[in-house]
């Protein structure tokens, strides 16, 4: 439900604060929501600290949080990339910015290039998946040729993982025959592809290498793609419903 308000912002803010004041029925509901959210994040926190190989996407996102400069800009794709980034990349400085996808899959790379053009002095990092990067992969050459020094992190799980449950359902719960060809990719070294297009390519297969790779990327005076190889079996926690 959406309600439109036309009023003095200071007056309305005071009225809203009063509505959730101690003793208000809404206060109890808000506390319940906070407790449920904290419990949910705690249940998944072990993945953010995981040393597993292939890597957990939560760990990759936590490494981005730790490495993101105080004035950094994060641009994230849609799909599972948005879920991972929205859940596990934290904004820790008032000057940082988080731009979520405003279009279809593949939006993040050209949007990140645009953000870097708008703010050339600020670090810009694009978080996308191997499915998303495929839509506009050629723009890495554009970034290299035009010296648009964006950092791209690819959550490379070798698949369009988000569609897997639908394909499971279509096959009655057990995929067979050529079902895997509808959502799995052939192995691709995206770091090598980026190198061929004139960017710095870094392939990361172990979680302890992610931090140094990000530090190297932010210090590089050229566009960078980090191919972070993650676990195809790692799914985001399902939403409440």
One Martini backbone bead per residue (centre of mass of N, CA, C, O) as a GRO file, in nm:
protein
  241
    1UNK     BB    1   0.097   0.036   0.023
    2UNK     BB    2   0.032   0.378  -0.092
    3UNK     BB    3   0.099   0.705   0.044
    4UNK     BB    4   0.019   1.040   0.013
    5UNK     BB    5   0.202   1.343   0.106
    6UNK     BB    6   0.093   1.686   0.206
    7UNK     BB    7   0.346   1.849   0.394
    8UNK     BB    8   0.517   1.921   0.661
    9UNK     BB    9   0.798   1.755   0.733
   10UNK     BB   10   0.829   1.814   1.039
   11UNK     BB   11   0.545   1.734   1.128
   12UNK     BB   12   0.536   1.445   1.013
   13UNK     BB   13   0.783   1.336   1.161
   14UNK     BB   14   0.661   1.370   1.443
   15UNK     BB   15   0.413   1.188   1.398
   16UNK     BB   16   0.571   0.930   1.331
   17UNK     BB   17   0.728   0.914   1.596
   18UNK     BB   18   0.474   0.890   1.777
   19UNK     BB   19   0.365   0.619   1.648
   20UNK     BB   20   0.660   0.473   1.764
   21UNK     BB   21   0.639   0.497   2.047
   22UNK     BB   22   0.646   0.403   2.346
   23UNK     BB   23   0.361   0.175   2.353
   24UNK     BB   24   0.321   0.120   2.074
   25UNK     BB   25   0.210  -0.123   1.865
   26UNK     BB   26   0.433  -0.068   1.651
   27UNK     BB   27   0.679  -0.117   1.828
   28UNK     BB   28   0.648  -0.423   1.852
   29UNK     BB   29   0.668  -0.483   1.551
   30UNK     BB   30   0.950  -0.362   1.503
   31UNK     BB   31   1.098  -0.551   1.698
   32UNK     BB   32   1.023  -0.811   1.555
   33UNK     BB   33   1.164  -0.740   1.288
   34UNK     BB   34   1.448  -0.707   1.404
   35UNK     BB   35   1.478  -0.989   1.528
   36UNK     BB   36   1.433  -1.148   1.264
   37UNK     BB   37   1.667  -1.022   1.108
   38UNK     BB   38   1.898  -1.097   1.300
   39UNK     BB   39   1.851  -1.406   1.286
   40UNK     BB   40   1.893  -1.435   0.982
   41UNK     BB   41   2.183  -1.322   0.965
   42UNK     BB   42   2.311  -1.517   1.169
   43UNK     BB   43   2.254  -1.780   1.004
   44UNK     BB   44   2.445  -1.659   0.751
   45UNK     BB   45   2.729  -1.561   0.863
   46UNK     BB   46   2.913  -1.809   0.806
   47UNK     BB   47   2.943  -1.746   0.499
   48UNK     BB   48   3.103  -1.470   0.530
   49UNK     BB   49   3.347  -1.656   0.681
   50UNK     BB   50   3.415  -1.846   0.463
   51UNK     BB   51   3.677  -2.092   0.333
   52UNK     BB   52   3.555  -2.194   0.093
   53UNK     BB   53   3.594  -2.426  -0.194
   54UNK     BB   54   3.424  -2.264  -0.337
   55UNK     BB   55   3.302  -1.966  -0.300
   56UNK     BB   56   3.120  -1.745  -0.122
   57UNK     BB   57   2.937  -1.467  -0.190
   58UNK     BB   58   2.938  -1.344   0.095
   59UNK     BB   59   3.247  -1.319   0.112
   60UNK     BB   60   3.288  -1.133  -0.125
   61UNK     BB   61   3.114  -0.900  -0.009
   62UNK     BB   62   3.278  -0.858   0.252
   63UNK     BB   63   3.538  -0.777   0.101
   64UNK     BB   64   3.418  -0.526  -0.027
   65UNK     BB   65   3.353  -0.376   0.230
   66UNK     BB   66   3.653  -0.366   0.336
   67UNK     BB   67   3.772  -0.222   0.054
   68UNK     BB   68   3.595   0.016   0.040
   69UNK     BB   69   3.610   0.322  -0.004
   70UNK     BB   70   3.483   0.610   0.142
   71UNK     BB   71   3.404   0.705  -0.183
   72UNK     BB   72   3.253   0.470  -0.285
   73UNK     BB   73   3.093   0.294  -0.567
   74UNK     BB   74   2.806   0.086  -0.600
   75UNK     BB   75   2.718  -0.146  -0.867
   76UNK     BB   76   2.426  -0.343  -0.924
   77UNK     BB   77   2.270  -0.601  -1.026
   78UNK     BB   78   2.049  -0.822  -1.092
   79UNK     BB   79   1.926  -1.066  -0.917
   80UNK     BB   80   2.146  -1.233  -0.727
   81UNK     BB   81   2.336  -0.992  -0.714
   82UNK     BB   82   2.136  -0.816  -0.551
   83UNK     BB   83   2.111  -1.001  -0.306
   84UNK     BB   84   2.402  -1.017  -0.220
   85UNK     BB   85   2.462  -0.712  -0.205
   86UNK     BB   86   2.218  -0.619  -0.024
   87UNK     BB   87   2.305  -0.819   0.220
   88UNK     BB   88   2.661  -0.789   0.219
   89UNK     BB   89   2.692  -0.488   0.140
   90UNK     BB   90   2.830  -0.230   0.318
   91UNK     BB   91   2.773   0.094   0.440
   92UNK     BB   92   3.042   0.291   0.617
   93UNK     BB   93   2.998   0.571   0.461
   94UNK     BB   94   2.855   0.875   0.378
   95UNK     BB   95   3.011   0.876   0.081
   96UNK     BB   96   2.885   0.636   0.000
   97UNK     BB   97   2.745   0.428  -0.271
   98UNK     BB   98   2.425   0.261  -0.375
   99UNK     BB   99   2.346   0.103  -0.690
  100UNK     BB  100   2.068  -0.019  -0.815
  101UNK     BB  101   1.899  -0.168  -1.039
  102UNK     BB  102   1.725   0.003  -1.337
  103UNK     BB  103   1.697  -0.283  -1.488
  104UNK     BB  104   1.815  -0.525  -1.656
  105UNK     BB  105   2.008  -0.761  -1.722
  106UNK     BB  106   2.334  -0.593  -1.748
  107UNK     BB  107   2.329  -0.295  -1.631
  108UNK     BB  108   2.587  -0.251  -1.449
  109UNK     BB  109   2.824  -0.192  -1.638
  110UNK     BB  110   2.723   0.065  -1.788
  111UNK     BB  111   2.655   0.212  -1.521
  112UNK     BB  112   2.944   0.217  -1.405
  113UNK     BB  113   3.067   0.376  -1.635
  114UNK     BB  114   2.884   0.622  -1.589
  115UNK     BB  115   2.971   0.679  -1.296
  116UNK     BB  116   3.273   0.727  -1.367
  117UNK     BB  117   3.219   0.969  -1.554
  118UNK     BB  118   3.082   1.144  -1.329
  119UNK     BB  119   3.319   1.015  -1.110
  120UNK     BB  120   3.648   0.998  -1.172
  121UNK     BB  121   3.763   1.031  -0.859
  122UNK     BB  122   3.597   0.773  -0.796
  123UNK     BB  123   3.534   0.470  -0.684
  124UNK     BB  124   3.417   0.197  -0.898
  125UNK     BB  125   3.189  -0.082  -0.843
  126UNK     BB  126   3.101  -0.384  -1.003
  127UNK     BB  127   2.822  -0.612  -0.943
  128UNK     BB  128   2.819  -0.935  -1.094
  129UNK     BB  129   2.753  -1.186  -1.313
  130UNK     BB  130   2.803  -1.409  -1.565
  131UNK     BB  131   2.529  -1.342  -1.689
  132UNK     BB  132   2.550  -1.026  -1.687
  133UNK     BB  133   2.828  -0.977  -1.839
  134UNK     BB  134   2.736  -1.094  -2.124
  135UNK     BB  135   2.569  -0.852  -2.238
  136UNK     BB  136   2.842  -0.622  -2.205
  137UNK     BB  137   3.143  -0.719  -2.246
  138UNK     BB  138   3.256  -0.516  -2.470
  139UNK     BB  139   3.281  -0.264  -2.266
  140UNK     BB  140   3.569  -0.318  -2.174
  141UNK     BB  141   3.699  -0.192  -2.425
  142UNK     BB  142   3.587   0.087  -2.381
  143UNK     BB  143   3.718   0.138  -2.106
  144UNK     BB  144   4.011   0.103  -2.204
  145UNK     BB  145   4.012   0.314  -2.438
  146UNK     BB  146   3.881   0.553  -2.236
  147UNK     BB  147   3.983   0.534  -1.942
  148UNK     BB  148   3.766   0.368  -1.754
  149UNK     BB  149   3.830   0.294  -1.407
  150UNK     BB  150   3.675   0.029  -1.349
  151UNK     BB  151   3.539  -0.216  -1.120
  152UNK     BB  152   3.495  -0.572  -1.172
  153UNK     BB  153   3.273  -0.811  -1.020
  154UNK     BB  154   3.249  -1.162  -1.068
  155UNK     BB  155   2.999  -1.399  -1.011
  156UNK     BB  156   3.142  -1.719  -1.075
  157UNK     BB  157   2.913  -2.006  -1.121
  158UNK     BB  158   2.844  -2.115  -1.416
  159UNK     BB  159   2.550  -1.952  -1.421
  160UNK     BB  160   2.184  -1.938  -1.416
  161UNK     BB  161   2.083  -1.993  -1.112
  162UNK     BB  162   1.794  -1.860  -1.079
  163UNK     BB  163   1.650  -2.081  -1.283
  164UNK     BB  164   1.677  -2.364  -1.154
  165UNK     BB  165   1.406  -2.415  -1.000
  166UNK     BB  166   1.229  -2.410  -1.258
  167UNK     BB  167   1.367  -2.655  -1.393
  168UNK     BB  168   1.317  -2.856  -1.174
  169UNK     BB  169   1.007  -2.838  -1.195
  170UNK     BB  170   0.982  -2.919  -1.499
  171UNK     BB  171   1.139  -3.209  -1.408
  172UNK     BB  172   1.024  -3.304  -1.121
  173UNK     BB  173   1.323  -3.252  -0.958
  174UNK     BB  174   1.484  -3.402  -1.212
  175UNK     BB  175   1.735  -3.366  -1.402
  176UNK     BB  176   1.779  -3.419  -1.762
  177UNK     BB  177   1.980  -3.448  -2.005
  178UNK     BB  178   1.978  -3.105  -2.131
  179UNK     BB  179   1.906  -2.917  -1.886
  180UNK     BB  180   2.185  -2.779  -1.814
  181UNK     BB  181   2.196  -2.595  -2.080
  182UNK     BB  182   1.983  -2.374  -1.959
  183UNK     BB  183   2.206  -2.276  -1.698
  184UNK     BB  184   2.481  -2.362  -1.794
  185UNK     BB  185   2.825  -2.305  -1.837
  186UNK     BB  186   3.104  -2.271  -1.971
  187UNK     BB  187   3.415  -2.234  -1.903
  188UNK     BB  188   3.534  -1.902  -1.797
  189UNK     BB  189   3.799  -1.663  -1.830
  190UNK     BB  190   3.741  -1.338  -1.756
  191UNK     BB  191   4.025  -1.230  -1.711
  192UNK     BB  192   4.133  -1.299  -1.993
  193UNK     BB  193   3.929  -1.139  -2.152
  194UNK     BB  194   4.006  -0.863  -2.029
  195UNK     BB  195   4.296  -0.863  -2.128
  196UNK     BB  196   4.225  -0.871  -2.437
  197UNK     BB  197   4.070  -0.573  -2.388
  198UNK     BB  198   4.285  -0.403  -2.181
  199UNK     BB  199   4.262  -0.515  -1.905
  200UNK     BB  200   4.267  -0.607  -1.579
  201UNK     BB  201   4.310  -0.947  -1.480
  202UNK     BB  202   4.150  -1.134  -1.202
  203UNK     BB  203   4.179  -1.447  -1.047
  204UNK     BB  204   3.955  -1.591  -0.797
  205UNK     BB  205   3.948  -1.898  -0.573
  206UNK     BB  206   4.018  -1.764  -0.290
  207UNK     BB  207   3.928  -1.580  -0.017
  208UNK     BB  208   4.221  -1.469   0.068
  209UNK     BB  209   4.247  -1.319  -0.231
  210UNK     BB  210   4.033  -1.090  -0.244
  211UNK     BB  211   4.153  -0.848  -0.098
  212UNK     BB  212   4.415  -0.810  -0.269
  213UNK     BB  213   4.263  -0.775  -0.536
  214UNK     BB  214   4.112  -0.514  -0.459
  215UNK     BB  215   4.358  -0.343  -0.394
  216UNK     BB  216   4.479  -0.364  -0.678
  217UNK     BB  217   4.236  -0.245  -0.831
  218UNK     BB  218   4.224   0.041  -0.687
  219UNK     BB  219   4.538   0.101  -0.776
  220UNK     BB  220   4.475   0.095  -1.060
  221UNK     BB  221   4.529   0.257  -1.395
  222UNK     BB  222   4.268   0.072  -1.474
  223UNK     BB  223   4.072  -0.150  -1.579
  224UNK     BB  224   3.891  -0.407  -1.381
  225UNK     BB  225   3.873  -0.771  -1.351
  226UNK     BB  226   3.709  -0.993  -1.120
  227UNK     BB  227   3.724  -1.346  -1.106
  228UNK     BB  228   3.489  -1.496  -0.894
  229UNK     BB  229   3.486  -1.818  -0.775
  230UNK     BB  230   3.181  -1.987  -0.720
  231UNK     BB  231   2.915  -2.156  -0.576
  232UNK     BB  232   2.647  -2.314  -0.731
  233UNK     BB  233   2.511  -2.405  -0.440
  234UNK     BB  234   2.477  -2.104  -0.368
  235UNK     BB  235   2.203  -1.968  -0.197
  236UNK     BB  236   1.986  -1.763  -0.116
  237UNK     BB  237   1.783  -1.676   0.109
  238UNK     BB  238   1.470  -1.701   0.154
  239UNK     BB  239   1.194  -1.544   0.164
  240UNK     BB  240   0.940  -1.429   0.311
  241UNK     BB  241   0.581  -1.591   0.314
   0.00000   0.00000   0.00000
